[in-house]
């Protein structure tokens, strides 16, 4: 199962980090559409943030694992765009979870 965890700051619900880990085991390696979908959404969001906002997210990635801490730039407009893209990622992952809940779980933690 893939678990995606969003960590939100308690006072303003800002996403401060996320992690995706595990394997969906929906199909054989190379044919697993659930794993491919989660990977496309998470890696695509990291790439979109960098390309569209200029913010480089620090991240760690290896087989079945992606984690990123979300920096604040000090520019409210840029930080807002980063958060919007992260919220879009959360919606996309929730949509995958609705269809493939036995293989993907999305959760939130407040800090």
C-alpha positions, 0 to 999 in steps of 0.5 A: 500500500502507498501511504501519502502523509501531509503535515500541516501547520496547525494555526494556518493549515499550511502544508509544511511537508509531505511524504509518499511511501510504499508500493500499491501492489495493484499490478506487476511492476511496470504495469501498476497504474496506481503506482504510476498515478501516484508517482506522476502526481507527486513528482509532477507537483515537485517539478511544477512548483520548481518550473512555475514558481522558481522555488526549489523544494528540498526532497529525498527520493528513492524506490517507493519513497518521496519526501519534501519539506516546503520552505517559506520564501518570504514572498506571500505571492510565491508562497501562495502559489506553492501552497495552491500547487500542493493543495492541487496535489492533495486533491489529485491524490484524494481522487486516486484514493477514492478509486483505489482505496485498497492501494492508496491512503492519504492522511494529514497530520497537524503540528 
